[in-house]
Amino acid sequence: MPKFGLKRLGRRAANFVDLQWTLVIRALERVAPLAHGRLLDVGCGDKPYLEIFSPHVTEYLGVEHEAAFRQTASSTRTRGPDVFYDGKRLPFADGEFDTVLSVQTLEHTPKPQALVREMARVLHPDGRLLLSAPFSFRLHEQPHDYFRYSPHGLRALCTEAGLVVERCEAMGNLWSLLGHKLNSYLALNVAHAGGVAQRLDKLGHESEQRQSPRYWLLPAVALGMASVSVAARVLDRVAPDETESLGYVIVARHAASVLA
């Protein structure tokens, strides 16, 4: 099998055992049809969600905080931001975008309220904000990892920015949360497979992983992670606990447009 085919197969296997990635993608696929017009991806990294949203929008533009982005593995990949900014004011006019997207980025700013205000400012009065943020997740992209968010906290941030949350969806519940944490431990702490994951274009938000993989453990770890992933998916359905979640995806609009 060609090298590209092996990499694609490896990435599919990695995505299957990465419960957080699976849940984020499924949630984004459900809200993607709400996107339209010009889309701004705030904290875009290497644009891993481009293919999900491109069929629904006329333009997909990515923006990143340059200093933080340069410290991540995404900075070495071929696809990246179209625009950099200083982490304070997005370099766009008021109401310039019909859709603003932000995926697993809000936890990396020390001033989340200011960022939500900025996203609301550049959002067209009739546009939509599509945002996901973690509720329970390991430390990552350190030291730029500041907060975790409940659905009530996300609503409060939006309300202060003049937005109304129309839709809020949990990304999994107790079992996918436990499964993801266990699989992360097996992959990163037991098999030291962070570098392998980055060669499969995963963990782009992390700094470059230099630890040597324990190749002799990879088959057993892979089997264990696959078993955990299957069990977590089944238990999420048959014994759900909705007080736990990996995170939330919200859809928000300007309050004036909702009342109109």
Secondary structure by P-SEA (a helix, b strand, c coil): ccaaaaaaaaaaaaaaaaaaaaaaaaaaaaaccccccbbbbcccccccccccccccccbbbbbcaaaaaaacccccccccccccccccccccccccccbbbbcccccccccaaaaaaaaaaaccccbbbbbbbbccccccccccccccccaaaaaaaaaaacccccbbbbcccaaaaaaaaaaaaaacccccaaaaaaaaccccccccccccccccaaaaaaaaaaaaaaaaaaaaaccccccccccbbbbbcccccccc
